[in-house]
C-alpha cells in the first residue's frame, strides 16, 4: 500500500530553509576560495546546514507517519524507505550527517582538509534537499 505524499508545515520549513540557504551561501563562498583546502572556518556553516536538513527530514518522517528514525543520518534513510526521498540523495545526506556528528562530538580530531572534502562532497546534496523540501511545503 502506497502512502500519500505528506505536505510539510510551511512555517517550520521556511525557518530552517532560510538558515540553510544562508549557510549554503557561506559554504559556496568558501568552496570558491582557493584556500578552502583547510576549511575549519566553514565547519559551523556545514554543521548548521546539515542540522537544518536533519530537522526538516525528521519533520517529514513525522508527517509521513513512517518508522521513527534512530539517529541523525537515519532520518534521511527513513524518508527513502517511505518512497519520499531518492535513495542516492538519502545516502549522500546520511554521509553528511555522520560527518556532522564527528565534527560536533569528536572536535579534537577535526582535520581541516577532511572538513573541506566533506563540504565539497555534501554541497550538491544539501542543495538538492532544499529543492525537495520546497516542493513539499503546504501552500
PyMOL CGO cylinders between C-alpha atoms (Angstrom):
from pymol import cmd
from pymol.cgo import CYLINDER

trace = [
    CYLINDER, 0.00, 0.00, 0.00, 1.39, 3.36, -1.01, 0.3, 1, 1, 1, 1, 1, 1,
    CYLINDER, 1.39, 3.36, -1.01, 1.43, 6.21, 1.46, 0.3, 1, 1, 1, 1, 1, 1,
    CYLINDER, 1.43, 6.21, 1.46, 0.17, 9.63, 0.44, 0.3, 1, 1, 1, 1, 1, 1,
    CYLINDER, 0.17, 9.63, 0.44, 2.91, 12.21, -0.03, 0.3, 1, 1, 1, 1, 1, 1,
    CYLINDER, 2.91, 12.21, -0.03, 2.73, 14.42, 3.06, 0.3, 1, 1, 1, 1, 1, 1,
    CYLINDER, 2.73, 14.42, 3.06, 2.95, 18.17, 2.90, 0.3, 1, 1, 1, 1, 1, 1,
    CYLINDER, 2.95, 18.17, 2.90, 5.29, 19.91, 5.28, 0.3, 1, 1, 1, 1, 1, 1,
    CYLINDER, 5.29, 19.91, 5.28, 4.44, 22.76, 7.62, 0.3, 1, 1, 1, 1, 1, 1,
    CYLINDER, 4.44, 22.76, 7.62, 5.38, 25.97, 5.77, 0.3, 1, 1, 1, 1, 1, 1,
    CYLINDER, 5.38, 25.97, 5.77, 6.42, 27.97, 8.85, 0.3, 1, 1, 1, 1, 1, 1,
    CYLINDER, 6.42, 27.97, 8.85, 8.56, 25.17, 10.27, 0.3, 1, 1, 1, 1, 1, 1,
    CYLINDER, 8.56, 25.17, 10.27, 10.27, 24.51, 6.95, 0.3, 1, 1, 1, 1, 1, 1,
    CYLINDER, 10.27, 24.51, 6.95, 10.68, 28.19, 5.98, 0.3, 1, 1, 1, 1, 1, 1,
    CYLINDER, 10.68, 28.19, 5.98, 12.66, 28.97, 9.13, 0.3, 1, 1, 1, 1, 1, 1,
    CYLINDER, 12.66, 28.97, 9.13, 15.02, 26.06, 8.58, 0.3, 1, 1, 1, 1, 1, 1,
    CYLINDER, 15.02, 26.06, 8.58, 15.41, 26.65, 4.85, 0.3, 1, 1, 1, 1, 1, 1,
    CYLINDER, 15.41, 26.65, 4.85, 16.21, 30.33, 5.43, 0.3, 1, 1, 1, 1, 1, 1,
    CYLINDER, 16.21, 30.33, 5.43, 19.01, 29.35, 7.79, 0.3, 1, 1, 1, 1, 1, 1,
    CYLINDER, 19.01, 29.35, 7.79, 20.12, 26.59, 5.44, 0.3, 1, 1, 1, 1, 1, 1,
    CYLINDER, 20.12, 26.59, 5.44, 20.28, 28.91, 2.43, 0.3, 1, 1, 1, 1, 1, 1,
    CYLINDER, 20.28, 28.91, 2.43, 22.33, 31.41, 4.44, 0.3, 1, 1, 1, 1, 1, 1,
    CYLINDER, 22.33, 31.41, 4.44, 24.83, 28.74, 5.44, 0.3, 1, 1, 1, 1, 1, 1,
    CYLINDER, 24.83, 28.74, 5.44, 24.94, 27.26, 1.94, 0.3, 1, 1, 1, 1, 1, 1,
    CYLINDER, 24.94, 27.26, 1.94, 25.89, 30.71, 0.60, 0.3, 1, 1, 1, 1, 1, 1,
    CYLINDER, 25.89, 30.71, 0.60, 28.74, 30.80, 3.13, 0.3, 1, 1, 1, 1, 1, 1,
    CYLINDER, 28.74, 30.80, 3.13, 29.85, 27.33, 2.03, 0.3, 1, 1, 1, 1, 1, 1,
    CYLINDER, 29.85, 27.33, 2.03, 29.70, 28.37, -1.63, 0.3, 1, 1, 1, 1, 1, 1,
    CYLINDER, 29.70, 28.37, -1.63, 32.00, 31.34, -0.90, 0.3, 1, 1, 1, 1, 1, 1,
    CYLINDER, 32.00, 31.34, -0.90, 34.39, 29.05, 0.96, 0.3, 1, 1, 1, 1, 1, 1,
    CYLINDER, 34.39, 29.05, 0.96, 34.38, 26.45, -1.82, 0.3, 1, 1, 1, 1, 1, 1,
    CYLINDER, 34.38, 26.45, -1.82, 35.11, 29.19, -4.38, 0.3, 1, 1, 1, 1, 1, 1,
    CYLINDER, 35.11, 29.19, -4.38, 38.12, 30.32, -2.34, 0.3, 1, 1, 1, 1, 1, 1,
    CYLINDER, 38.12, 30.32, -2.34, 41.35, 28.71, -3.50, 0.3, 1, 1, 1, 1, 1, 1,
    CYLINDER, 41.35, 28.71, -3.50, 42.42, 28.32, 0.13, 0.3, 1, 1, 1, 1, 1, 1,
    CYLINDER, 42.42, 28.32, 0.13, 39.49, 26.05, 1.01, 0.3, 1, 1, 1, 1, 1, 1,
    CYLINDER, 39.49, 26.05, 1.01, 41.74, 23.00, 1.42, 0.3, 1, 1, 1, 1, 1, 1,
    CYLINDER, 41.74, 23.00, 1.42, 42.00, 23.83, 5.13, 0.3, 1, 1, 1, 1, 1, 1,
    CYLINDER, 42.00, 23.83, 5.13, 38.39, 24.64, 5.82, 0.3, 1, 1, 1, 1, 1, 1,
    CYLINDER, 38.39, 24.64, 5.82, 37.95, 24.94, 9.55, 0.3, 1, 1, 1, 1, 1, 1,
    CYLINDER, 37.95, 24.94, 9.55, 36.19, 28.32, 9.14, 0.3, 1, 1, 1, 1, 1, 1,
    CYLINDER, 36.19, 28.32, 9.14, 33.37, 26.59, 7.22, 0.3, 1, 1, 1, 1, 1, 1,
    CYLINDER, 33.37, 26.59, 7.22, 32.73, 23.95, 9.82, 0.3, 1, 1, 1, 1, 1, 1,
    CYLINDER, 32.73, 23.95, 9.82, 29.96, 25.87, 11.62, 0.3, 1, 1, 1, 1, 1, 1,
    CYLINDER, 29.96, 25.87, 11.62, 28.06, 26.50, 8.39, 0.3, 1, 1, 1, 1, 1, 1,
    CYLINDER, 28.06, 26.50, 8.39, 28.45, 22.84, 7.45, 0.3, 1, 1, 1, 1, 1, 1,
    CYLINDER, 28.45, 22.84, 7.45, 27.15, 21.68, 10.83, 0.3, 1, 1, 1, 1, 1, 1,
    CYLINDER, 27.15, 21.68, 10.83, 24.26, 24.17, 10.73, 0.3, 1, 1, 1, 1, 1, 1,
    CYLINDER, 24.26, 24.17, 10.73, 23.34, 23.21, 7.15, 0.3, 1, 1, 1, 1, 1, 1,
    CYLINDER, 23.34, 23.21, 7.15, 23.24, 19.51, 7.91, 0.3, 1, 1, 1, 1, 1, 1,
    CYLINDER, 23.24, 19.51, 7.91, 21.27, 20.13, 11.11, 0.3, 1, 1, 1, 1, 1, 1,
    CYLINDER, 21.27, 20.13, 11.11, 18.66, 22.18, 9.24, 0.3, 1, 1, 1, 1, 1, 1,
    CYLINDER, 18.66, 22.18, 9.24, 18.27, 19.36, 6.72, 0.3, 1, 1, 1, 1, 1, 1,
    CYLINDER, 18.27, 19.36, 6.72, 18.00, 16.80, 9.52, 0.3, 1, 1, 1, 1, 1, 1,
    CYLINDER, 18.00, 16.80, 9.52, 15.28, 18.79, 11.28, 0.3, 1, 1, 1, 1, 1, 1,
    CYLINDER, 15.28, 18.79, 11.28, 13.25, 19.07, 8.07, 0.3, 1, 1, 1, 1, 1, 1,
    CYLINDER, 13.25, 19.07, 8.07, 13.79, 15.35, 7.40, 0.3, 1, 1, 1, 1, 1, 1,
    CYLINDER, 13.79, 15.35, 7.40, 12.59, 14.45, 10.91, 0.3, 1, 1, 1, 1, 1, 1,
    CYLINDER, 12.59, 14.45, 10.91, 9.54, 16.64, 10.33, 0.3, 1, 1, 1, 1, 1, 1,
    CYLINDER, 9.54, 16.64, 10.33, 8.90, 14.82, 7.05, 0.3, 1, 1, 1, 1, 1, 1,
    CYLINDER, 8.90, 14.82, 7.05, 9.22, 11.45, 8.78, 0.3, 1, 1, 1, 1, 1, 1,
    CYLINDER, 9.22, 11.45, 8.78, 6.64, 12.50, 11.36, 0.3, 1, 1, 1, 1, 1, 1,
    CYLINDER, 6.64, 12.50, 11.36, 4.25, 13.87, 8.73, 0.3, 1, 1, 1, 1, 1, 1,
    CYLINDER, 4.25, 13.87, 8.73, 4.59, 10.66, 6.71, 0.3, 1, 1, 1, 1, 1, 1,
    CYLINDER, 4.59, 10.66, 6.71, 3.97, 8.56, 9.83, 0.3, 1, 1, 1, 1, 1, 1,
    CYLINDER, 3.97, 8.56, 9.83, 6.96, 6.47, 8.83, 0.3, 1, 1, 1, 1, 1, 1,
    CYLINDER, 6.96, 6.47, 8.83, 9.05, 4.47, 11.26, 0.3, 1, 1, 1, 1, 1, 1,
    CYLINDER, 9.05, 4.47, 11.26, 10.88, 6.52, 13.83, 0.3, 1, 1, 1, 1, 1, 1,
    CYLINDER, 10.88, 6.52, 13.83, 14.46, 7.29, 12.88, 0.3, 1, 1, 1, 1, 1, 1,
    CYLINDER, 14.46, 7.29, 12.88, 17.18, 6.02, 15.19, 0.3, 1, 1, 1, 1, 1, 1,
    CYLINDER, 17.18, 6.02, 15.19, 19.69, 8.79, 14.58, 0.3, 1, 1, 1, 1, 1, 1,
    CYLINDER, 19.69, 8.79, 14.58, 20.54, 11.87, 12.60, 0.3, 1, 1, 1, 1, 1, 1,
    CYLINDER, 20.54, 11.87, 12.60, 21.63, 10.04, 9.44, 0.3, 1, 1, 1, 1, 1, 1,
    CYLINDER, 21.63, 10.04, 9.44, 18.72, 7.60, 9.67, 0.3, 1, 1, 1, 1, 1, 1,
    CYLINDER, 18.72, 7.60, 9.67, 16.08, 10.31, 9.17, 0.3, 1, 1, 1, 1, 1, 1,
    CYLINDER, 16.08, 10.31, 9.17, 17.08, 10.52, 5.51, 0.3, 1, 1, 1, 1, 1, 1,
    CYLINDER, 17.08, 10.52, 5.51, 17.04, 6.72, 5.15, 0.3, 1, 1, 1, 1, 1, 1,
    CYLINDER, 17.04, 6.72, 5.15, 13.52, 6.59, 6.61, 0.3, 1, 1, 1, 1, 1, 1,
    CYLINDER, 13.52, 6.59, 6.61, 12.30, 9.12, 4.03, 0.3, 1, 1, 1, 1, 1, 1,
    CYLINDER, 12.30, 9.12, 4.03, 13.87, 6.99, 1.30, 0.3, 1, 1, 1, 1, 1, 1,
    CYLINDER, 13.87, 6.99, 1.30, 12.31, 3.78, 2.66, 0.3, 1, 1, 1, 1, 1, 1,
    CYLINDER, 12.31, 3.78, 2.66, 8.93, 5.53, 2.61, 0.3, 1, 1, 1, 1, 1, 1,
    CYLINDER, 8.93, 5.53, 2.61, 9.45, 6.36, -1.06, 0.3, 1, 1, 1, 1, 1, 1,
    CYLINDER, 9.45, 6.36, -1.06, 9.64, 10.09, -0.40, 0.3, 1, 1, 1, 1, 1, 1,
    CYLINDER, 9.64, 10.09, -0.40, 13.35, 10.79, -0.97, 0.3, 1, 1, 1, 1, 1, 1,
    CYLINDER, 13.35, 10.79, -0.97, 15.69, 9.46, -3.65, 0.3, 1, 1, 1, 1, 1, 1,
    CYLINDER, 15.69, 9.46, -3.65, 17.92, 6.70, -2.25, 0.3, 1, 1, 1, 1, 1, 1,
    CYLINDER, 17.92, 6.70, -2.25, 21.12, 8.28, -3.59, 0.3, 1, 1, 1, 1, 1, 1,
    CYLINDER, 21.12, 8.28, -3.59, 20.24, 11.63, -2.05, 0.3, 1, 1, 1, 1, 1, 1,
    CYLINDER, 20.24, 11.63, -2.05, 19.40, 9.92, 1.25, 0.3, 1, 1, 1, 1, 1, 1,
    CYLINDER, 19.40, 9.92, 1.25, 22.82, 8.20, 1.26, 0.3, 1, 1, 1, 1, 1, 1,
    CYLINDER, 22.82, 8.20, 1.26, 24.66, 11.45, 0.50, 0.3, 1, 1, 1, 1, 1, 1,
    CYLINDER, 24.66, 11.45, 0.50, 22.78, 13.27, 3.25, 0.3, 1, 1, 1, 1, 1, 1,
    CYLINDER, 22.78, 13.27, 3.25, 23.43, 10.38, 5.63, 0.3, 1, 1, 1, 1, 1, 1,
    CYLINDER, 23.43, 10.38, 5.63, 27.18, 10.69, 4.97, 0.3, 1, 1, 1, 1, 1, 1,
    CYLINDER, 27.18, 10.69, 4.97, 26.94, 14.43, 5.62, 0.3, 1, 1, 1, 1, 1, 1,
    CYLINDER, 26.94, 14.43, 5.62, 25.07, 13.79, 8.88, 0.3, 1, 1, 1, 1, 1, 1,
    CYLINDER, 25.07, 13.79, 8.88, 27.70, 11.31, 10.05, 0.3, 1, 1, 1, 1, 1, 1,
    CYLINDER, 27.70, 11.31, 10.05, 30.45, 13.84, 9.24, 0.3, 1, 1, 1, 1, 1, 1,
    CYLINDER, 30.45, 13.84, 9.24, 28.50, 16.50, 11.14, 0.3, 1, 1, 1, 1, 1, 1,
    CYLINDER, 28.50, 16.50, 11.14, 28.27, 14.19, 14.15, 0.3, 1, 1, 1, 1, 1, 1,
    CYLINDER, 28.27, 14.19, 14.15, 32.00, 13.57, 14.04, 0.3, 1, 1, 1, 1, 1, 1,
    CYLINDER, 32.00, 13.57, 14.04, 32.85, 17.28, 13.87, 0.3, 1, 1, 1, 1, 1, 1,
    CYLINDER, 32.85, 17.28, 13.87, 30.40, 18.09, 16.65, 0.3, 1, 1, 1, 1, 1, 1,
    CYLINDER, 30.40, 18.09, 16.65, 31.30, 15.31, 19.06, 0.3, 1, 1, 1, 1, 1, 1,
    CYLINDER, 31.30, 15.31, 19.06, 34.93, 14.49, 18.21, 0.3, 1, 1, 1, 1, 1, 1,
    CYLINDER, 34.93, 14.49, 18.21, 36.01, 18.09, 17.85, 0.3, 1, 1, 1, 1, 1, 1,
    CYLINDER, 36.01, 18.09, 17.85, 39.57, 17.35, 18.97, 0.3, 1, 1, 1, 1, 1, 1,
    CYLINDER, 39.57, 17.35, 18.97, 40.08, 15.11, 15.93, 0.3, 1, 1, 1, 1, 1, 1,
    CYLINDER, 40.08, 15.11, 15.93, 38.98, 17.59, 13.25, 0.3, 1, 1, 1, 1, 1, 1,
    CYLINDER, 38.98, 17.59, 13.25, 41.22, 17.87, 10.21, 0.3, 1, 1, 1, 1, 1, 1,
    CYLINDER, 41.22, 17.87, 10.21, 40.73, 20.97, 8.05, 0.3, 1, 1, 1, 1, 1, 1,
    CYLINDER, 40.73, 20.97, 8.05, 41.35, 19.16, 4.77, 0.3, 1, 1, 1, 1, 1, 1,
    CYLINDER, 41.35, 19.16, 4.77, 38.83, 16.48, 5.74, 0.3, 1, 1, 1, 1, 1, 1,
    CYLINDER, 38.83, 16.48, 5.74, 36.25, 19.18, 6.50, 0.3, 1, 1, 1, 1, 1, 1,
    CYLINDER, 36.25, 19.18, 6.50, 36.88, 20.81, 3.12, 0.3, 1, 1, 1, 1, 1, 1,
    CYLINDER, 36.88, 20.81, 3.12, 36.39, 17.47, 1.37, 0.3, 1, 1, 1, 1, 1, 1,
    CYLINDER, 36.39, 17.47, 1.37, 33.19, 16.76, 3.32, 0.3, 1, 1, 1, 1, 1, 1,
    CYLINDER, 33.19, 16.76, 3.32, 31.78, 20.18, 2.43, 0.3, 1, 1, 1, 1, 1, 1,
    CYLINDER, 31.78, 20.18, 2.43, 32.62, 19.76, -1.26, 0.3, 1, 1, 1, 1, 1, 1,
    CYLINDER, 32.62, 19.76, -1.26, 31.09, 16.27, -1.29, 0.3, 1, 1, 1, 1, 1, 1,
    CYLINDER, 31.09, 16.27, -1.29, 27.91, 17.23, 0.58, 0.3, 1, 1, 1, 1, 1, 1,
    CYLINDER, 27.91, 17.23, 0.58, 27.17, 20.60, -1.01, 0.3, 1, 1, 1, 1, 1, 1,
    CYLINDER, 27.17, 20.60, -1.01, 25.20, 19.28, -4.03, 0.3, 1, 1, 1, 1, 1, 1,
    CYLINDER, 25.20, 19.28, -4.03, 23.05, 17.03, -1.82, 0.3, 1, 1, 1, 1, 1, 1,
    CYLINDER, 23.05, 17.03, -1.82, 22.31, 19.88, 0.59, 0.3, 1, 1, 1, 1, 1, 1,
    CYLINDER, 22.31, 19.88, 0.59, 21.07, 22.00, -2.31, 0.3, 1, 1, 1, 1, 1, 1,
    CYLINDER, 21.07, 22.00, -2.31, 19.01, 19.12, -3.69, 0.3, 1, 1, 1, 1, 1, 1,
    CYLINDER, 19.01, 19.12, -3.69, 17.39, 18.71, -0.28, 0.3, 1, 1, 1, 1, 1, 1,
    CYLINDER, 17.39, 18.71, -0.28, 16.35, 22.39, -0.32, 0.3, 1, 1, 1, 1, 1, 1,
    CYLINDER, 16.35, 22.39, -0.32, 14.55, 21.72, -3.61, 0.3, 1, 1, 1, 1, 1, 1,
    CYLINDER, 14.55, 21.72, -3.61, 12.98, 18.53, -2.20, 0.3, 1, 1, 1, 1, 1, 1,
    CYLINDER, 12.98, 18.53, -2.20, 11.67, 20.30, 0.91, 0.3, 1, 1, 1, 1, 1, 1,
    CYLINDER, 11.67, 20.30, 0.91, 10.48, 23.36, -1.01, 0.3, 1, 1, 1, 1, 1, 1,
    CYLINDER, 10.48, 23.36, -1.01, 8.42, 21.13, -3.32, 0.3, 1, 1, 1, 1, 1, 1,
    CYLINDER, 8.42, 21.13, -3.32, 6.66, 19.57, -0.33, 0.3, 1, 1, 1, 1, 1, 1,
    CYLINDER, 6.66, 19.57, -0.33, 5.64, 22.66, 1.60, 0.3, 1, 1, 1, 1, 1, 1,
    CYLINDER, 5.64, 22.66, 1.60, 1.90, 23.09, 2.02, 0.3, 1, 1, 1, 1, 1, 1,
    CYLINDER, 1.90, 23.09, 2.02, 0.64, 26.12, 0.15, 0.3, 1, 1, 1, 1, 1, 1,
]
cmd.load_cgo(trace, "trace")
